Amino acid sequence: MSFSLHGIPVSRGIAIGRAYLIAPAALDVDHYLVDAPQIEGEIERFRAALKVVQAELDRLSSDLSADAPSEVGAFINVHTMILKDAMLVQETIDLIRTRRYNVEWALTEQLERLSRHFDDIEDEYLRERKADVQQVVERILKALAGAPSAAALVDGNADASDDMIVVAHDISPADMLQFKTQTFQGFVTDLGGRTSHTAIVARSLGIPAAVGVAHASALIRQDDLIIVDGDHGIVIVDPAPIVLEEYSYRQSEKLLEQKKLQRLKFSPTQTLCGTKISLLANIELPEDSRAAVEAGAVGVGLFRTEFLFMNHKDRLPEEEEQFEAYRRAVELMGGLPVTIRTIDVGADKPLDSIGADGYESAPNPALGLRAIRWSLSEPQMFLTQLRAILRASAYGQVRILVPMLAHAQEIDQTLDLIREAKRQLDDAGLPYDPGVRIGAMIEIPAAAIALPLFLKRVDFLSIGTNDLIQYTLAIDRADNAVAHLYDPLHPAVLHLIAFTLREAKRAGVSVSVCGEMAGDPQLTRLLLGMGLTEFSMHPSQLLVVKQEILRANLAALEKPVADVLAAFEPEEVQAALKRLSQA
């Protein structure tokens, strides 16, 4: 019987093949108390399992091919860090010693505790790091049980065909890497979101995928014929012949389209009327710079530094550690500009090393002590990061981007601390670029409305559309009850973006868009017509956006974009957008 399942589209394309189900490690483990004389033996069993998993990760890392996506090696490093993290290892050992839990019970109990911390996170990218901890715990449990990894099951399956589509409750990035590309056409998971590590790996490998497809692993049977529509997050099980024929045709068309897109990589990015447009990349890790350059990005528009602050027990990363990461990213860009955003965490982020007052008790973390508010409350931490970023500017073009600014005093205090960081580097005799440009994120409606405060004080602006939409519409994207109301085409959102672009242009201040809207080709003409000339997105989205830019004529966009901004009724907005797509 044919039926469809709906999830989240995370990697474009269409895959057609047979389902290969991967069973998850059983987290419903045995629970029993260990006798006092056996406690140390139980701990030793845990340590032995850790060594087995570490050996697996080491082997994966050493087997990485030279052309493997940079994200993959970084994610293996993440799992290695989690495997050694005291919050997982030492706390589990403490549970074995103090409560006499068997190791499986202690490990899953500690996983539950950590998961509760992650569930409270506002930031989508950081919240989904919970999946990495779960995947590491699953590896440990399999090692304790003597079971092979999911990828090993696939590698050892002689019956696996060339059209295999993996269906699982969840898949770790490390296991994804081990799947042979000739037998792995796509994947479907019950869990996951747009910013999960597995989704990022799927995009970097160009594998069609749908995640967050609830109960897929329970409803789909082994060897079922399935279609994965990665553009829309749809999974069709046992499709009718006419549906199969239609998707086969669309698959062929997409493969041809992808080949054509590659030809655009080295052509100038400009509109039909000759206006030059800058396409930049968003990165999370220094090694992501490789993917940015390979995709044809002319710089990094957003380097999220939060990742460097994760997995630190009782401390924040030292200046040297941060400096080396920033320097690495700058050097890998080969002279192209790198925009480094200062840390965007706070009361809603699970950083156990944070010492700010009220960290545990913030009643509404999304509106609390986060981003620049937290940085200004911890000036020594902030100065450490600023010095590290400034030092990296001696190795290439660096710009500093500050998140969540809204008040004049916040901007002034930030600029004062940047001057202080420069003075400290001068006293220490350490080199930096004294002309480093300073920018502000426009992601709060108040910042957009009070734009003159920013235009007088900073060198450039970057519109963070993800948070701007969330705060404008009072919508938590992570809350399924209201997520459907998260709308980038809401008139209020569009007017804030248009106003920011218009006023910044009048003042001669450059503006980029670094949120998800920048990487959506369906919105490229709209943003161009509003006056945007600098887009920053995931490297995998660059060429499809570039194609839209090459086809656009700015003069032809003026009237339909004005119609979109003049429309308030949803039907009027959609009609105006349709005219814009044909302009």
N, C-alpha and C positions, 0 to 999 in steps of 0.2 A: 504494500500500500504506500502510495506516494504522500509525503508530507514535508512541510518546511519548518525550519527553526530559525529564529532571529537572534542575532547577537551584535557585537560591536565590530565594525570594519576597521582593521588596523594595518592591513597590507594589501594594496590593490592587485587585481588580477583575478583570473578564473582558473580553478583547478577541477578536473574531472577524474574520478578514480574510485578505487575500492577502499572502504574503511578498514583501517588497521587499529584496533583498540589497544591502548596501553593502560593496564590497571595501575592505580596509584598504590603507593606504599600504605599499608594499613596503619592509620593513626589511632585506630581503636585497639590499643595494645593491652597486653596482660597487666594487671595491677596486683602486686603482692608486696608484702614487707620482707625485707632481707634480714636474716639473723645477724646480730652484731659481729660475729667472727667472719662473716662473708662480705662485709661492707667493702673492705679494701679490694677484694676480688671483683666485686661488682664495678668498682671504679676503674679497675684495670681493664675490664671488659669494655667499658666506655672508651677508655684511652686507645685501646686496640682498634675499635671501630673508627675513631677519629683518624688514626694512621692510615687505615684502608681508604677512607674517603680522600684524605690528603694525597695519597698516591694516585688515585683516580684523577684528581684535578691537576696534579703535576704532569701526568701522562697526557691529558688533554692539552695542556699548555704547550708542552714540548712537541706535540703532533700538529700544532697549528701551522697551516701552510702560509706562505708569504703573501698570498692574495686573499687570505681570510679577512672579513670585515673587522675593522679595528674594535668595534663594539664587543665582539666575541671575547677577545683576550681580556678586555676590561671587565666583563661580567664574570669570567673565571676568577679574576683577581678579587672581585666582590665576594664570591662564594668562599674563597680562601680566607679572606678577612673575617667573614662571619664564622667560619669553622674555628678560628683562633680567638674569637671575641670572648672576653670574660663573662659578658652578660649571658652567653649561651653555655659556655663550657664550665666556668667556675660555679655559676649558680646551679647548674645541674648537679655537679659534684656535691655542692652544699646540701641539696635536697636529699641526695643519697645518704649523706653522712648524718644529717640532723633528723630526717623523717624516716630513714631506712627504706625509701622507695626503691624498687628495682629500677634499673637504668632506663628502660623504655617508658615507664611511668614518669620518672623524674624529667626525662627529656620532653615528653609531650606536655607535662605540666608547665615547664618553663616556656615552651613554645606558646602556650595559651596566654601566659602572662605578657610575653612580648607582643603577641598579636593584639591584645587590648590596647597597648600603647599606640600601635600603628593605626588602629581603627579610629583614634581620636584626631588623626592628622588632617588638617584642612587641605594641604597641598597634594594634588592628585599624584604627582610623580613620586613624592616621598612616601605617600600612603601605600603605594603599590610595591614598595620595597619589602613589605611583609611577605610577599610571595617568595622572595629570595631566601628569607629565613626558613620558610616552610619547605622549600626545595632542598636546602642543606639538611634540615632535620630528616626529611624523607631519605636522603642518601645515607645518613647515619643509621636510621632504622633498618634499611636494607642491608647495610654492612653487618649490623648486629644479627640479622636473620640469615645472613649468608646468601642473600638473593642478588641476582644481577641487576644492573641499572636498566632503565627503560630502553636506552639506545642500544645496549648490549643485546637486549631481546630482539630488537629489530635487525641488528647486524647478524645475529645468529639464525635468523629465520630464512631458510632456503626458499620458502614459498612466497616471500615478499616480491611483489611484481613492480614493474616500472611505473605503475600509475597509483602507487600507494598514497593515501591521505591519512595522516595520523590523527586519531581522535582520542582525547585524554581529558581527565579531570583538570590537569595542569601539566605543563612541560617546562622543564628548566632550560635556560639558554645553553647550558653545557650539554644537555642531552640533545637539543636541537642540532648543535654543531656536529655531533657524532652521526646523525642520520645521513646516510649517503644521498647526495643530491639526485642521483639517477633513480632512486626508489622513493623519493620524498617530494611529492608535488604540491602539498599544502597541508594545513593543519587546522584543527577545530578543538577548542578547549571550553570546558564549563566555566572556568575562572578567567580573570585577566581584564585589563583595560587598555586604553590607547597608549599609556605611558609605561606599561609593564616592560621589564627587560626582554621578555620573550617576544613581545610585539615589536620592540625596537630591532631585535635580531632578525625577525621575519622581514621587516622593511629593508634592512641592510642586505639581506640575501635575495630580496625580490620574490619571496614565497607568498602566494595568496593565503590569507588567513582570516579566520573569524574567531574572536574570543568572547568570553562572557556569554556563551550560548548555553543557557541554563539547561541542565540535565541531558546535554548532548551525548555524553559517554554512557548514559543509562538507556537512552531511546534509540541510539544507532547501534546496529548489530555488526558483528565481524563480517567483513566482505560485502556489506551493503554498498551498492553503487550510489555515490553521492557527488553533488556539485557544490563547490565552495565559491560563492560570489564575494570576493574580498572587497569589492567596491561598495557593497551595501550590507555586508555582515550577514548574508543569508546562506543557509545550508539547506539544500534540497535533497531529500533522501528518496531513493528509488524513483527517479524522475520519469515522467511519461516520455515516449519516443520523440514527440514534437518538441518538448522542453529540452531534452538532451540535444537534439539537432540545433536548436536555437543557441544554446550555450556553447556548443562546439564551434559554431560559426563565430560567435563573439570572442571566444578564446583565440581563434586564429587571427581575428582582427586586432586583438590586443597585443599579441606577440609581434605582429607587423608594426604596430604603433610604437612599441618599445624600441624596436630596432631603429625606427626613424628618429625617435627622440635622442638617441645616442649621437646622432649626427649634429645635434644642436650644441653639444657640450662646449665646443671651442669657438662658436660664432658669437659675435658681439651681441650683448643683450640690449636691444633698443626697440622702440616701437616703430611702426611703419612710417611715422612722421619724423623719425630720427632722434627722438628723446632717449637718452641713455638711462638705463635702470640698473641699479645695483642689487644683485642677489647674494645674500649673506647666509651663513649657516648658524643654527642653534646647536650648541654642544654641551655635554655634561661632564666629559672627561677629557684630559689633555690629548689622549690618543684619538679622540673623535676628529681632531684636526685633519688627520689623514683622509678620512671619508669626505670632509668638507672640500679639500683641495681636489680630490678625485672627481667630485661631482661638479666641479667648475665654479664653486663659490669664490667670490672676490674678497672674502674676509669672514670673520666670525662676528655676527651681530649680537650674540648672547652666549656667554660662557657662564652657565649656572654653577656657582661655586659651592652649593650646599653639600654636594656629594663628598667633598673633601672633609667635611665636618662630621660625617657619619662614621659609625664604628669606632668611636674613640671613648674609652672608658675612663671617667674621672679626669679628663683633660680635653683641651681643644688642640687642634693641630698647631705645631710650632711654626714660627715665621719661615724657617728654612724649608720645612716640608711644603708649605704653601708656595713659597717662591719657586721651588723646583718644579711644581706642577704648572704654575703659570708660565714659567720660562719655557717648559717643554711645549706647551700649546703654542706659544708665540713663535718658537723656532720651527715647529712643524708647519706653520702657515707660510714660512718662507718670505717674510717681509710684508705679507698682507695684514691689514688691521685686525686686531682682536679686541672685542669689547667684553670686559670682565665685569660681571655684576657682583656687587658685594653681597654678602650672605643674606639670604631671604629665609630665615627661620625665626623661631621665637616660641611663644607660649604654646603653640600648637604642634611643635615638632619634638620628636623623642630623642633629644640630645641630652644624655644623662650628665654631660659635662657642663651644661648651662648652669650658671649660678645666679641668674637674675631673680630678684624677689618676685614671688607670685607665680613662678613657673608652673607649679603643680596645681594651683588653685584658680587659674584664669577661667571665669565662667563662660566666656565666649571667645575662644582663641582666634577666630577669624578676624575679630575686631579688637584684639588685644595687643599684647607686647610682641609684635612680630616685625620682621624685616628691619628697616632703618630705625624703627622705634626701639627694638631690642639692641641694635648696634650702638645707638647713642646712649643707652642705659649701661652699656659695657664698654666704655671708651678704650680700655687697654686692649681688649680683644679686637676692637675695631681698628685701633692703631696698628696692631700686629698685621692684620689683613691688608690694610692700606700700604704699609711699608713693603710687604711682600709683592703686592701688585705693582707698586712704583718701581721696585727693583727689577721686575720683569720687563718694564718699559725700556730698559737699557739694551734689550735684545731684539726689539722690533716695535712696530706700531701698536700701542696699547691705549685703550680708552676705558675709563672707569664709569660704570653705570650704577646708579643708586636706586633701590626699589622702594615703592610705597611712600614716597614723599607727598605731603599735602600742605604743610605749613611753612611759612617763610622762615621761622626760627629753626625748623628742621634742616632746611637747605643751608642756612648760614652756619649752624653748628657743624654740619657735615663738611662744608668748605673749610671751616676753621681747623677741623681735625686733619684734613688732607694737607693743609699748610703745616701743621705740627708734624705730621709724618715726614714731610719733605725736610723740615728743619732737623729732625732726628737723624735722617739719612745723611744730611750734610755734615752733621757733627761726627758721624761714624765714618765719613769718607766713602760712602757707598754710592755708586753711580745710578742715575735714573734720568728719565726725560723730564726736564722741568716744565715742558709745554704739554704734558698729558692733558687731554681733553676730558672734561667732566660732564656726564649726562644724567638725566633723571627719567625714571619710568613714569609714564602717565597711565595709571591703572586704577585710580580712584576718581569718581566723578568730580569731587571737589578740586582735584588737581587740574582736570581739563577746564573746568569753569573758571578757575582762578589762574589761568595760564600765564598772564603777565608776570606773576611772581617768579615763574620759572624762566621765562624768556630773558629777564634781566640778569639772571644769576648763573645759568648753565650754558654749556657750549652746544649741546644736542639733546634731543628727546627720543625716547623709544616707547611706543604705545604697546602695553601688554594687554592684548585684547581679552585673554582668558579671564583675568581678574577684573578688568573693566566691565565686562559683561556680567560677571558674577555679582559685583558690588552695585552696578547700576540697577539690575533687576532683582536684587536681594534673593538670589538663587544659589543654593549649594548644589553644584553639579554631582556631588557624590551621594546626594539624597535622592533615591529613586522616586520618591513621592512627588518631587518637584523638578527633577532633572529635565523633563520634557518642556519646561518653560524656559530653559536656557537657550536664548535665541540671539545669534549674532546679527540678525537682520531686524531686530526691534528698532523702531524709529529713534528712540532715545539713545541707543548705542551708536547708530549711524551718525546722528547729529553731533555727538561728542567727538567722534573720530574726525568727521569733516571739519568741525570747528578747530580742532587741534592742528590739523594739517594746514588749514587756511591761515590761521594766525601765526603759526611758526614760519610759514613761507614769507609773510609780510615782514617778519622780524629778521629774516635771513638765518634762521636756525634750522639745521637739518633734522629730519624726523624719519624714524624707521618704524615698522610694525613687526613685532617679534612673536606675537601670539599665533594660535592655530589659524586665524583668518588669513595670515600671510601665505600659508602653504595650501590654501584651498583654491584650486584653479577656477572654481565657479564664482569666486569673489575677486579674482584678479582684476578684471575690467572695472569693477566698482571702485576698488582702491586706487587704480590708476586714474580714473575719472575724478576722484576726490583730490588728486594731486600727489599721491604717494610715489616716490621714486626709489625707495630703499626697502626691500623686503628681506626678512630674516626667518628661516624655517629649517626643518629637518632636512639634511642633505638629500634624502631620497625624493623630496618633493620639488627640488630645484628645476629639473628639466620640464616637467609638466606645466609648471608656472611660467617658465621661460617661453614655452610654446605659445601660451596665451598672450604674453607681452609682445612677441614678434608679430602677432596677428592684429594687434590693436592700433587704432589711430585715435590719438587723444582728442582731436577736434570732433570726431564723430561720437565721442563718449559724453561730451558736455551736456547735451540735451537729455539723453536717457538717464544720466546720473542725477541731474537736477530733478527729473521726474520721480526718481526713487526717493530722494530726500524730501520731496514735497508730499509724498504719499504717507498716510498714517494707517489706513485700513489694510489689513493683511492681504486682501485680494488686490488692492491697488499696488502694494509693494511688489507682489509676485508678478503682476502684469508689467510693471515698469522694469523689473529685473529681466523678464523675457525679452523685452525690446532692447535692453542693454546687451544681452548675449548675442543679439543679431546685428548690433551696430558695427 
